[in-house]
Amino acid sequence: MLVSVFRKAHFNAAHRLHNPILSDDENKALFGLCNNPNYHGHNYILEVKVKGPVDPKTGYVIDTKILKQLIQKEVHDPFDHRNLNLDTEDFKTLNPTAENIAVVIWRRLKAHLPAELTLTVRLFETDNNYVEYEGE
């Protein structure tokens, strides 16, 4: 019996989409307003899905308190109210697109989950734009 457990979280962060191998004009054409040299921000909504067997002893797939603490430590604390390009090691050399942010979050969380649990990360950058990453 496999069951999915979901947890939502929010964080606010600034970023600039920019590829240093491209010229300023190429970056501006490719990323538009998201290439603003002064950065721009989003109110991100994160949905985390953990799927696995129900533990017969606890009745849990994962204790939601543990999932909440994990998201706090691995996502909220390092990313909330930060400039992702300047303030985080994760994006010093990685373009902080929604896709890349979702992959980084997935890797950060998956490292702390038992192998038998699957993880899906859905990241809303705006009400209309979101990405989903199901893992490697």
N, C-alpha and C positions, 0 to 999 in steps of 0.2 A: 504494500500500500504506500503510494507516494503522495505527499501533500506539499503544496506550495505555501510558504509564509511570506508576506509582503510587509515592507516597512517604508514609509515616506520620510524624507528629510528635506530641509531647505538650507541653502547657503547662498551668499551674495559674494560675487567676485568680479574683478575687472580683468580684462585681457586685451591683447592686440593680435590679430591674425597677421602674420608676417613671415615670409620665407627669405632668409638672408641670402640665398643664392640667386634671388631674383632682384631686378632693379626696383627702385622706388615706384616707377611708373607701372611696371608689371605687377607689383604687389597691390597698388591702388586699383588697377584694372581687375585683378583677380578677386580681391577681398573687399573692395568698395569701402563703405563707412567702417567696416570692421578692422580696417587697416589704419585707423586714426592713430597718429603717433602719440597722442595723449591718452590712448586707451579708451575703453568703454566698458560698462558693466552689465551684468545680468543678475536676476533673482532666480537662481537655478532651483528646480524641483527635482529631487532624486527619488526614484522608486527602486527598491532593492527586492529581488525575489530570490528566496532560498527554497530549493526543492529537494526533498529526500524522504526517507522512510520515517515513520513515526516511532520514536523510541518507546518500547512497551513499558519501561520503568517510569518515564516522566510524562509520557503522552505528548511530548514536543518533537517537532522536527528540529527546531532551534528555539531556545528561550528568547523571547522578544526583548527582554532586558539586556541580554548579551548582545543581540543584534544592534540594539540602540546604542550601547556603549561602543561597539566596534565602529559603527558609522560615525559617532562623535569623535573617536580617536583618529580614524583613518581618513575621514573626509572633512567633517565640519572644522575640527581644530586646525588642520593645516591649510584649508582653502577659504574658509569664511572670512570675508572682509579683507581679502588679500588681492594683490595684483599677481595673477598666476604667472605671468612672464618674469616678473622681478622678484617676487617674494617666495617662490617655491622651487625646490630642486627638480621636481618632476617636469617642469616646463621651461627650464633654463635653455634647453636645446630642442624642445619638442613644441611644435606649433599647437597652442591650446584651442584647437577646434573642439566642438562638442563631441565629435567622434573620438578624438584623442583623450579628452577628459574622461569620457565613459570608460575607455580601455584602462586608463590609469586607475580610476576608482575600482574597477573590477579586480585588477591585479592586487591593489592594496587590501581589498576585503578578502579575496579568495585565499590569500596567504595565511589567513587566520581561521579558515573553515576546514572542517574535516573533509577528506577527499571524497567521501560518498555523497556529499551535498553538492548540488549544482547551483550556480549563481547566474542571475541575469540582472543587468543594470540598465535602467531606463533613465535618461537624463533629459529633462525639459529645459531648453535654453529660453524659450518663450512659450506662450500659451499654444502657439501653432507649430513650433519646431521642436522636435525631440529626436533622440537617437537611442538605440538599444544595442547592447552588447551581451552576448551569451557565452563568451569565453573561448578559450583556445583549445 
